[in-house]
Amino acid sequence: MNSLLYGLFSLTLTNLGDYSAIAIHAIAFSMCVPISYFLQRDFTFRHSGAHRQSAIRFLALMTVLFLVGLFTVEVANWLDLTRYAGIAMVILIIPLTSFFAMRFWIFR
């Protein structure tokens, strides 16, 4: 679900204006973080533990994933790929990494 939202936000920003690929990633990713936390916590993993520890770990993970996404966008730029290819690369890389981190570290 989060990947779908990220893709929709990114594509919307790409088509609305002349934003840099990094700005598009930063805005779209930031918009997805709070939505993702509550959907992952309450529906995907049905975690009933305290919010404090899971929220801190989730924000740490999101920071790392944001940086991975920035790196991915930069690689796409360096390879002279389109912004759409960069968005697709982020959508492919981030979900797998985040699922396993959430399953075995954040919402265990």
Residue pairs with C-beta under 8 A, 6 or more apart in sequence:
1 36
1 39
2 32
2 35
2 36
2 39
2 40
2 95
2 98
3 91
3 94
3 95
5 31
5 32
5 35
5 36
6 28
6 29
6 32
6 87
6 90
6 91
6 94
7 87
7 91
9 27
9 28
9 31
9 32
10 24
10 25
10 28
10 87
10 90
11 84
11 87
13 19
13 23
13 24
13 27
13 28
14 24
14 83
14 84
14 87
19 27
21 73
21 76
21 77
21 83
21 86
22 70
22 73
22 74
24 83
24 87
25 69
25 70
25 73
25 86
25 90
26 66
26 70
29 62
29 65
29 66
29 69
33 59
33 62
36 62
37 55
37 58
40 58
40 102
40 107
41 47
41 51
41 54
41 58
41 107
44 102
44 107
45 102
45 103
45 107
47 54
47 107
49 107
54 106
54 107
57 105
57 106
58 102
58 106
61 98
61 101
61 102
61 105
61 106
65 94
65 97
65 98
68 93
68 94
68 97
69 90
69 93
69 94
72 86
72 89
72 90
72 93
73 86
73 89
73 90
75 89
76 82
76 83
76 85
76 86
76 89
77 86
81 89
